[in-house]
Amino acid sequence: MSKFRIYLISALIPIVLGGIVGFIISGYMDYNTLNKPALSPPGIIFPIVWTILYFLMGISYATIIIYSNIDEKTNKIYFSQLIINLLWSIIFFVFKNRFLALLWIILLVILIIIMIKRFYEKNKFAGIIQIPYLLWTVFATYLNLFIYILNK
């Protein structure tokens, strides 16, 4: 398979899956009606940021496939964090279980750190371009925590 196809498929997987989850949760979105903490961005920012982050996630993964030996452990870490990421939105918006969502996103942050470490060991670029994902998810954890507290 050509490098271009590997990059394309790897970038499309998280973007398409994120789009599917976005469609699923669209009827349940209540972000604008919630009490939110300081620094809360407008709702329109989230799909833009997540599309960029999903793209970077896919590029990073493709870089590992192309320039390093992809192994089962790396695959498990990558796809586990992606699944945990996608399920967070369902827990937060569909089930409206903000506390479980908080625990879930903390698990996600831990998995992202493990993934970055693993990717960085295999390819520095692949690890480094995951840092915005980690930073945004830490910020999302802050939002989740205070939305939980402010909307009890």
Secondary structure as UniProt FT lines:
FT   HELIX           3..25
FT   HELIX           26..28
FT   HELIX           31..33
FT   TURN            38..39
FT   TURN            43..44
FT   HELIX           45..67
FT   HELIX           72..89
FT   HELIX           90..94
FT   HELIX           98..122
FT   HELIX           124..128
FT   TURN            129..130
FT   HELIX           131..150
//
